Amino acid sequence: MVVQCCVCKKIRIDGVWRTSDLSAPRFEEVSHGYCPSCADDAFREVREYHRHNFRGFASAKAANS
């Protein structure tokens, strides 16, 4: 099975993420995930989102307990 980054389209071959001008072979199964670089960017965005939108959530929850 071929694993392809859903953001940058790199393909993981033998555990190494490589830029490929070719798409995955047409009849081979393809799974999607994140290469390390795109995963870092995605998690950074999630942390920022939570920091801005759920600031008081943890303290409000603790106060109600």
Phi and psi in degrees as GROMACS dihedral restraints (atoms count N, CA, C in turn):
[ dihedral_restraints ]
;  ai    aj    ak    al  type     phi  dphi    fc
    3     4     5     6     1   -93.5    20    10
    4     5     6     7     1   136.1    20    10
    6     7     8     9     1  -110.0    20    10
    7     8     9    10     1   126.9    20    10
    9    10    11    12     1  -122.8    20    10
   10    11    12    13     1   136.8    20    10
   12    13    14    15     1   -66.9    20    10
   13    14    15    16     1   130.0    20    10
   15    16    17    18     1   -75.5    20    10
   16    17    18    19     1    -7.6    20    10
   18    19    20    21     1  -103.8    20    10
   19    20    21    22     1   -60.4    20    10
   21    22    23    24     1   -98.1    20    10
   22    23    24    25     1    -6.9    20    10
   24    25    26    27     1    71.5    20    10
   25    26    27    28     1    14.8    20    10
   27    28    29    30     1   -64.5    20    10
   28    29    30    31     1   155.4    20    10
   30    31    32    33     1  -116.3    20    10
   31    32    33    34     1   135.3    20    10
   33    34    35    36     1   -88.4    20    10
   34    35    36    37     1   119.2    20    10
   36    37    38    39     1  -122.9    20    10
   37    38    39    40     1   117.8    20    10
   39    40    41    42     1    52.6    20    10
   40    41    42    43     1    41.7    20    10
   42    43    44    45     1    81.4    20    10
   43    44    45    46     1     0.5    20    10
   45    46    47    48     1  -114.6    20    10
   46    47    48    49     1   129.4    20    10
   48    49    50    51     1   -83.3    20    10
   49    50    51    52     1   125.2    20    10
   51    52    53    54     1  -129.1    20    10
   52    53    54    55     1   141.7    20    10
   54    55    56    57     1   -74.1    20    10
   55    56    57    58     1   133.2    20    10
   57    58    59    60     1  -131.8    20    10
   58    59    60    61     1   132.4    20    10
   60    61    62    63     1   -75.7    20    10
   61    62    63    64     1   -17.6    20    10
   63    64    65    66     1   -95.9    20    10
   64    65    66    67     1   146.9    20    10
   66    67    68    69     1   -82.6    20    10
   67    68    69    70     1   174.4    20    10
   69    70    71    72     1   -61.6    20    10
   70    71    72    73     1   148.6    20    10
   72    73    74    75     1   -52.1    20    10
   73    74    75    76     1   139.3    20    10
   75    76    77    78     1   -56.5    20    10
   76    77    78    79     1   -39.3    20    10
   78    79    80    81     1  -104.6    20    10
   79    80    81    82     1     7.8    20    10
   81    82    83    84     1   -91.5    20    10
   82    83    84    85     1   146.4    20    10
   84    85    86    87     1   -68.2    20    10
   85    86    87    88     1   139.5    20    10
   87    88    89    90     1  -124.1    20    10
   88    89    90    91     1   131.5    20    10
   90    91    92    93     1  -113.6    20    10
   91    92    93    94     1   149.2    20    10
   93    94    95    96     1  -113.5    20    10
   94    95    96    97     1   146.6    20    10
   96    97    98    99     1  -158.0    20    10
   97    98    99   100     1  -156.5    20    10
   99   100   101   102     1  -121.9    20    10
  100   101   102   103     1   135.4    20    10
  102   103   104   105     1   -72.1    20    10
  103   104   105   106     1   163.4    20    10
  105   106   107   108     1   -55.5    20    10
  106   107   108   109     1   -40.3    20    10
  108   109   110   111     1   -66.2    20    10
  109   110   111   112     1   -46.4    20    10
  111   112   113   114     1   -69.9    20    10
  112   113   114   115     1   -32.9    20    10
  114   115   116   117     1   -64.6    20    10
  115   116   117   118     1   -42.5    20    10
  117   118   119   120     1   -58.1    20    10
  118   119   120   121     1   -45.3    20    10
  120   121   122   123     1   -63.8    20    10
  121   122   123   124     1   -43.3    20    10
  123   124   125   126     1   -64.6    20    10
  124   125   126   127     1   -45.1    20    10
  126   127   128   129     1   -66.9    20    10
  127   128   129   130     1   -34.2    20    10
  129   130   131   132     1   -61.9    20    10
  130   131   132   133     1   -43.0    20    10
  132   133   134   135     1   -64.0    20    10
  133   134   135   136     1   -40.5    20    10
  135   136   137   138     1   -64.5    20    10
  136   137   138   139     1   -44.3    20    10
  138   139   140   141     1   -61.2    20    10
  139   140   141   142     1   -42.5    20    10
  141   142   143   144     1   -63.2    20    10
  142   143   144   145     1   -43.6    20    10
  144   145   146   147     1   -58.8    20    10
  145   146   147   148     1   -48.6    20    10
  147   148   149   150     1   -66.1    20    10
  148   149   150   151     1   -37.7    20    10
  150   151   152   153     1   -61.7    20    10
  151   152   153   154     1   -39.0    20    10
  153   154   155   156     1   -85.7    20    10
  154   155   156   157     1   -28.4    20    10
  156   157   158   159     1  -103.3    20    10
  157   158   159   160     1   -17.4    20    10
  159   160   161   162     1  -126.9    20    10
  160   161   162   163     1    32.5    20    10
  162   163   164   165     1   -56.2    20    10
  163   164   165   166     1   -51.7    20    10
  165   166   167   168     1   -92.0    20    10
  166   167   168   169     1     1.2    20    10
  168   169   170   171     1   -61.8    20    10
  169   170   171   172     1   -47.3    20    10
  171   172   173   174     1   -66.9    20    10
  172   173   174   175     1   -42.2    20    10
  174   175   176   177     1   -70.8    20    10
  175   176   177   178     1   -35.1    20    10
  177   178   179   180     1   -68.0    20    10
  178   179   180   181     1   -38.9    20    10
  180   181   182   183     1   -65.5    20    10
  181   182   183   184     1   -41.8    20    10
  183   184   185   186     1   -66.6    20    10
  184   185   186   187     1   -35.9    20    10
  186   187   188   189     1   -69.0    20    10
  187   188   189   190     1   -30.1    20    10
  189   190   191   192     1   -83.4    20    10
  190   191   192   193     1    -9.6    20    10
